[in-house]
Amino acid sequence: MQTLISHSERDYILHGVESNLRADGRGRLDYRQVTFETGLISQCSGSARCRLGEGTDVLVGVKVEIGQIEVDGAEEVVNDKKAKRGRVVCNVECSPIASQQFAGRGAEDYNNELTQIMELIFNGPQAGIDLEKLCIVPGIWRDVIHYNIVVAHNRYHAEQVLDYAGNILDTIFLTTRAALYNTRVPKTIVQEVEGMMEIEVLDDVQEAERIVGWEQIPIAVTLNKIGSRHIIDATPLEELATEAKLLVSVNKQGKICGMQKSGEGSIEPSLLNEMIQTGRTIGQKIIEAFDVRLREEEVESLKSSSRGGGQINIQKLGFFAAT
């Protein structure tokens, strides 16, 4: 069941947005602090965890596995392309303890909606990932990248109360970017033995390579229309007061990789153009700041590993993406 807010709460949020002073002290285009860490799950090829402010918490595990290439009954040209490409498989799971919107009958539909958005973006050329580099033997074997995304937040300690603080898709995209930066694809050797193809996967971490094109992976900036204005990084109450929502997916160069409008309200053409430009500008700034922190964390982790004889001390890093 959809959570409702009172008229007084809605008016309070509306007046705050109009005055460029939101309930938590931010302006309309201010982002909350983003804290992240990478390399948490040793069983994965890459992993990352991002926390947005004191709330939304997303964990992404990336697993690179060898899979068979399957072609369907599509056109020959389409099948020919599929035969030479790897594949990205996404799965988003929102913990029902995090928010009541993740529980009940609509939870599965919501998880599927988020999963479809991720697969649509990351399996196309707009994702920046060179899927052809993931092909091992054309028409037979390929690398399959599995994203397993869990949305939750540990408010106190592990395995205790979970919470949710809004802006879920932006956090998912940021966490996925961090996890793919942390991902290493193991080197494979293909040889023919007695007429059969044999594939050897090397365990040497030094031989593993970063995913080609990771730096072009887009992030999402969700803009919420409240009254005649729009905001970014909405809280749950602000989301309830939202008339219409526009998701803008943008890459490092500021190229729009995808857009999706949701909500029952309309967006005027002039405001729509303004929201798109806002999403593009803020998206580029976030990527720039985020990538700097990713590289700093990697350097610090390597130094810690060198000093500690192989023990990597993951440092938590945060930044503000306020305009």
C-alpha positions as CSV (number, residue, x, y, z in Angstrom):
1,M,0.0,0.0,0.0
2,Q,1.3,3.4,-0.9
3,T,2.4,5.6,2.0
4,L,0.7,9.0,2.1
5,I,1.7,12.3,3.6
6,S,-0.5,15.0,5.1
7,H,-1.3,18.2,3.3
8,S,0.7,20.2,5.9
9,E,3.8,18.0,5.2
10,R,3.3,18.4,1.5
11,D,3.0,22.2,1.8
12,Y,6.0,22.4,4.1
13,I,8.1,20.5,1.5
14,L,6.7,22.6,-1.4
15,H,7.5,25.9,0.3
16,G,11.0,24.7,1.2
17,V,11.7,23.7,-2.4
18,E,10.4,27.1,-3.6
19,S,12.6,28.9,-1.1
20,N,15.7,26.7,-2.1
21,L,15.9,25.5,1.5
22,R,14.9,21.9,2.1
23,A,14.0,20.3,5.4
24,D,17.6,18.9,5.9
25,G,19.2,22.3,5.1
26,R,20.2,21.5,1.5
27,G,19.4,23.5,-1.5
28,R,17.5,22.2,-4.5
29,L,20.6,20.9,-6.3
30,D,22.6,19.7,-3.3
31,Y,23.6,16.0,-2.9
32,R,24.0,14.2,0.4
33,Q,27.3,12.7,1.4
34,V,28.2,9.5,-0.5
35,T,30.4,7.1,1.4
36,F,31.7,4.0,-0.3
37,E,34.2,1.1,-0.1
38,T,35.3,-1.5,-2.6
39,G,36.6,-5.1,-2.6
40,L,34.4,-6.3,0.3
41,I,33.4,-9.7,-1.1
42,S,36.3,-12.1,-1.7
43,Q,34.1,-14.6,-3.6
44,C,33.3,-12.0,-6.3
45,S,35.3,-10.6,-9.2
46,G,34.5,-7.1,-7.9
47,S,32.3,-5.5,-5.3
48,A,31.4,-2.2,-3.7
49,R,29.1,-0.7,-1.1
50,C,27.7,2.8,-1.2
51,R,25.8,4.7,1.5
52,L,23.9,7.8,0.7
53,G,23.8,10.1,3.7
54,E,22.7,8.2,6.8
55,G,20.2,6.1,4.9
56,T,20.1,4.2,1.6
57,D,22.7,1.5,1.5
58,V,23.5,-0.5,-1.6
59,L,25.8,-3.5,-2.0
60,V,26.8,-4.7,-5.5
61,G,28.7,-8.0,-6.2
62,V,30.0,-8.6,-9.7
63,K,30.8,-12.1,-10.8
64,V,32.5,-12.9,-14.1
65,E,31.7,-16.4,-15.3
66,I,32.1,-18.3,-18.6
67,G,28.8,-19.0,-20.3
68,Q,27.6,-20.5,-23.5
69,I,26.4,-18.1,-26.3
70,E,22.8,-18.7,-27.1
71,V,21.1,-17.2,-30.1
72,D,17.3,-17.0,-30.5
73,G,15.0,-16.8,-33.5
74,A,15.9,-13.2,-34.2
75,E,17.2,-11.9,-37.5
76,E,20.5,-13.3,-38.8
77,V,22.3,-9.9,-38.4
78,V,21.2,-9.7,-34.7
79,N,22.3,-13.3,-34.0
80,D,25.6,-12.6,-35.7
81,K,26.2,-9.7,-33.3
82,K,25.1,-11.8,-30.3
83,A,27.5,-14.5,-31.3
84,K,30.5,-12.2,-30.8
85,R,29.5,-10.5,-27.6
86,G,29.6,-11.1,-23.9
87,R,26.5,-10.4,-21.8
88,V,25.5,-8.5,-18.6
89,V,22.9,-10.1,-16.3
90,C,21.5,-7.9,-13.5
91,N,19.5,-8.8,-10.4
92,V,18.2,-6.2,-8.0
93,E,16.9,-7.2,-4.6
94,C,15.5,-4.6,-2.1
95,S,15.4,-5.8,1.4
96,P,11.8,-5.7,2.7
97,I,13.1,-4.6,6.1
98,A,14.5,-1.4,4.6
99,S,11.2,0.1,3.7
100,Q,7.5,-0.9,3.5
101,Q,7.5,-0.1,-0.2
102,F,9.9,-3.1,-0.6
103,A,7.4,-5.4,1.1
104,G,4.1,-7.0,0.0
105,R,2.9,-7.9,-3.4
106,G,4.4,-4.9,-5.2
107,A,8.0,-5.7,-4.0
108,E,8.7,-8.2,-6.7
109,D,7.4,-5.9,-9.4
110,Y,9.6,-3.1,-8.1
111,N,12.7,-5.3,-8.0
112,N,11.9,-6.4,-11.6
113,E,11.5,-2.8,-12.7
114,L,14.9,-1.8,-11.3
115,T,16.5,-4.9,-12.8
116,Q,15.1,-4.1,-16.2
117,I,16.4,-0.5,-16.1
118,M,19.9,-1.8,-15.2
119,E,19.9,-4.5,-17.9
120,L,18.6,-2.1,-20.5
121,I,21.3,0.4,-19.8
122,F,24.2,-2.0,-19.4
123,N,23.6,-4.3,-22.3
124,G,23.6,-1.5,-24.9
125,P,26.3,0.5,-26.5
126,Q,25.5,3.4,-24.2
127,A,26.9,1.5,-21.2
128,G,30.5,1.9,-22.6
129,I,31.4,-1.7,-21.8
130,D,33.1,-3.4,-24.8
131,L,31.0,-6.6,-24.8
132,E,33.0,-8.0,-27.8
133,K,36.1,-8.1,-25.5
134,L,34.2,-10.5,-23.3
135,C,33.8,-13.0,-26.2
136,I,36.1,-16.0,-25.7
137,V,35.2,-18.2,-28.7
138,P,32.7,-16.6,-31.2
139,G,29.4,-18.4,-31.3
140,I,30.4,-20.8,-28.4
141,W,31.8,-19.3,-25.2
142,R,31.7,-15.8,-23.7
143,D,32.2,-14.1,-20.3
144,V,29.0,-13.2,-18.6
145,I,29.0,-10.4,-16.0
146,H,26.5,-10.9,-13.2
147,Y,25.5,-7.9,-11.1
148,N,23.8,-8.9,-7.8
149,I,22.5,-5.7,-6.2
150,V,21.1,-5.6,-2.7
151,V,19.5,-2.5,-1.4
152,A,19.4,-2.0,2.4
153,H,21.0,0.0,5.2
154,N,22.4,-1.1,8.5
155,R,21.4,1.8,10.7
156,Y,23.1,0.5,13.8
157,H,25.1,-2.6,13.4
158,A,25.3,-5.5,11.1
159,E,22.2,-7.7,11.1
160,Q,20.2,-5.1,12.9
161,V,17.6,-2.6,11.8
162,L,17.6,-1.7,8.1
163,D,16.4,1.6,6.7
164,Y,16.0,3.5,3.4
165,A,16.5,7.2,2.7
166,G,15.4,7.7,-0.9
167,N,17.1,8.2,-4.3
168,I,17.6,4.5,-4.8
169,L,18.5,4.4,-8.5
170,D,21.2,7.0,-8.3
171,T,22.8,5.0,-5.5
172,I,22.6,1.8,-7.4
173,F,24.3,3.3,-10.5
174,L,27.1,4.8,-8.4
175,T,27.7,1.5,-6.5
176,T,27.7,-0.4,-9.8
177,R,30.3,2.0,-11.2
178,A,32.5,1.4,-8.2
179,A,32.1,-2.4,-8.3
180,L,33.0,-2.5,-12.0
181,Y,36.1,-0.4,-11.3
182,N,37.0,-3.0,-8.7
183,T,36.3,-5.9,-11.0
184,R,39.0,-7.9,-12.6
185,V,38.3,-10.4,-15.5
186,P,40.5,-13.5,-15.2
187,K,42.6,-14.4,-18.2
188,T,41.5,-17.4,-20.2
189,I,43.5,-19.7,-22.5
190,V,41.7,-21.5,-25.3
191,Q,43.2,-24.5,-26.9
192,E,42.0,-27.4,-29.1
193,V,42.6,-30.9,-27.8
194,E,41.5,-33.9,-29.9
195,G,39.0,-31.7,-31.8
196,M,37.5,-30.3,-28.6
197,M,37.8,-26.7,-27.3
198,E,39.2,-26.5,-23.8
199,I,39.3,-23.3,-21.8
200,E,41.7,-22.7,-18.9
201,V,41.0,-19.9,-16.5
202,L,44.1,-18.6,-14.9
203,D,44.0,-18.0,-11.1
204,D,46.8,-15.5,-11.2
205,V,45.4,-12.1,-10.0
206,Q,48.2,-10.3,-11.8
207,E,47.1,-11.7,-15.1
208,A,43.5,-10.5,-14.6
209,E,42.4,-7.3,-16.4
210,R,40.0,-4.5,-15.7
211,I,36.8,-4.4,-17.8
212,V,37.4,-2.5,-21.0
213,G,35.3,0.6,-21.1
214,W,34.5,0.8,-17.4
215,E,35.2,4.6,-17.4
216,Q,32.4,5.2,-19.9
217,I,29.8,3.5,-17.6
218,P,27.0,6.0,-17.0
219,I,25.5,7.0,-13.7
220,A,21.9,8.2,-13.0
221,V,20.7,11.5,-11.8
222,T,17.0,11.5,-10.7
223,L,15.3,14.8,-10.8
224,N,12.0,15.3,-8.9
225,K,9.5,17.9,-9.9
226,I,7.8,19.5,-6.8
227,G,5.6,22.4,-7.6
228,S,7.2,24.5,-10.4
229,R,10.8,23.5,-9.3
230,H,12.9,20.4,-9.4
231,I,15.3,18.9,-6.9
232,I,17.9,16.1,-6.9
233,D,18.7,13.4,-4.3
234,A,15.2,13.4,-2.9
235,T,14.4,12.0,0.6
236,P,11.5,9.6,1.1
237,L,9.1,12.4,2.1
238,E,10.2,14.5,-0.9
239,E,9.5,11.5,-3.1
240,L,6.0,11.3,-1.8
241,A,5.5,15.0,-2.6
242,T,6.9,14.5,-6.1
243,E,4.5,15.1,-9.0
244,A,6.8,13.7,-11.7
245,K,10.2,12.2,-11.8
246,L,12.9,12.3,-14.6
247,L,15.8,9.9,-14.6
248,V,18.7,11.1,-16.7
249,S,21.6,8.6,-17.3
250,V,24.8,10.4,-18.3
251,N,28.4,9.3,-18.9
252,K,31.8,11.0,-18.2
253,Q,31.6,13.1,-21.4
254,G,28.2,14.4,-20.6
255,K,26.4,12.3,-23.2
256,I,22.8,11.4,-22.4
257,C,22.7,7.6,-22.3
258,G,19.0,7.2,-21.3
259,M,16.0,8.9,-19.9
260,Q,12.9,7.8,-18.2
261,K,9.9,9.8,-16.9
262,S,7.7,8.4,-14.2
263,G,4.9,9.7,-12.0
264,E,1.4,10.9,-12.9
265,G,2.2,14.6,-13.2
266,S,3.4,16.3,-16.4
267,I,6.6,18.3,-17.1
268,E,6.4,21.4,-19.2
269,P,8.8,21.5,-22.2
270,S,10.8,24.4,-20.9
271,L,11.2,22.7,-17.5
272,L,12.0,19.4,-19.1
273,N,14.9,20.9,-21.0
274,E,16.1,22.6,-17.8
275,M,16.0,19.3,-15.9
276,I,17.9,17.4,-18.6
277,Q,20.7,20.0,-18.6
278,T,20.8,20.0,-14.8
279,G,21.1,16.2,-14.9
280,R,23.8,16.3,-17.4
281,T,25.9,18.9,-15.6
282,I,25.5,17.4,-12.1
283,G,26.2,13.9,-13.5
284,Q,29.5,14.9,-14.9
285,K,30.5,16.6,-11.7
286,I,29.6,13.5,-9.6
287,I,31.5,11.2,-11.9
288,E,34.6,13.4,-11.8
289,A,34.6,13.5,-8.0
290,F,33.7,9.8,-7.6
291,D,36.5,8.6,-9.9
292,V,39.0,10.7,-8.0
293,R,38.0,8.9,-4.8
294,L,38.0,5.5,-6.4
295,R,41.6,5.9,-7.5
296,E,42.6,7.3,-4.1
297,E,41.0,4.3,-2.3
298,E,42.8,1.9,-4.7
299,V,46.2,3.6,-4.0
300,E,45.6,3.6,-0.2
301,S,44.5,-0.1,-0.3
302,L,47.7,-1.1,-2.2
303,K,49.8,0.8,0.3
304,S,48.0,-0.9,3.2
305,S,48.5,-4.3,1.6
306,S,52.2,-3.6,1.1
307,R,52.7,-2.5,4.7
308,G,50.6,-5.2,6.2
309,G,52.0,-8.2,4.4
310,G,48.9,-8.8,2.3
311,Q,46.3,-7.6,4.7
312,I,44.2,-4.9,2.9
313,N,42.7,-2.3,5.1
314,I,39.7,-0.9,3.3
315,Q,39.3,2.8,4.0
316,K,35.9,4.4,3.8
317,L,35.8,7.5,1.7
318,G,33.1,10.1,1.2
319,F,32.5,13.2,-0.8
320,F,29.8,15.9,-1.3
321,A,28.5,16.4,-4.8
322,A,26.9,19.8,-4.2
323,T,26.7,22.3,-7.1
